[in-house]
Amino acid sequence: MQATVKEFDAATRAGSVLLDDGTELPFDAEAFAAGGLRLLRFGQRVNLALDGDRISVVTLSTFPLPDPQRPS
């Protein structure tokens, strides 16, 4: 799933994204770390992986999502 970064706090490494339908979803530092990123900026397109209704991974739209079957 893709979304657009609405907010990102570099200190807490958490933020929120907007889905294409306008729904805002928060993500935590754990989801940010799982994507292997160092920083996000407002308006950036990202790929998301969801675990139920929680974002489990945030990464750039040009990066593949991590394979949950492969150990990191």
C-alpha positions in Angstrom: 0.0 0.0 0.0 1.2 3.5 -0.7 0.7 6.8 1.2 2.1 10.3 1.5 4.0 11.5 4.6 2.0 14.0 6.6 4.2 14.4 9.6 7.6 13.0 10.8 9.4 13.8 14.0 13.1 13.0 13.6 13.6 13.0 17.4 10.9 10.4 18.1 11.1 8.7 14.7 7.3 8.6 14.6 4.8 10.3 12.4 1.7 9.9 10.3 0.8 9.3 6.6 -2.2 10.0 4.5 -3.7 7.3 2.4 -4.9 8.2 -1.1 -8.5 8.3 0.2 -7.4 10.9 2.8 -7.3 8.6 5.8 -4.6 9.5 8.3 -2.6 6.7 9.9 0.0 7.1 12.6 3.3 5.1 12.6 5.7 4.5 15.5 9.5 4.3 15.7 9.4 0.6 15.3 7.6 0.8 12.0 10.1 3.5 10.8 13.1 1.4 11.9 11.7 -1.7 10.0 11.9 0.2 6.7 15.6 0.9 7.0 15.3 4.7 6.6 17.1 7.6 8.2 14.7 10.4 7.5 11.3 11.3 5.9 10.0 14.6 4.6 6.6 16.0 4.3 4.9 15.0 1.0 7.2 12.0 0.4 5.6 8.9 -1.1 6.1 5.8 1.0 5.2 2.1 0.9 3.5 0.6 4.0 3.0 -2.8 5.4 0.1 -3.3 7.8 -0.3 -5.7 10.6 -4.0 -5.6 11.3 -4.8 -1.9 11.6 -1.2 -0.9 12.7 1.6 0.2 10.3 4.4 -2.3 10.7 6.8 -1.0 8.1 7.3 2.4 6.4 9.8 2.7 3.5 10.3 4.7 0.4 8.0 4.0 -2.5 11.0 3.1 -4.6 12.2 0.5 -2.0 10.7 -3.0 -1.8 9.0 -3.9 1.5 11.0 -6.4 3.6 10.0 -10.0 3.2 8.5 -11.1 6.5 9.6 -14.7 5.8 13.3 -13.7 5.5 15.3 -12.8 8.6 16.9 -9.4 8.5 
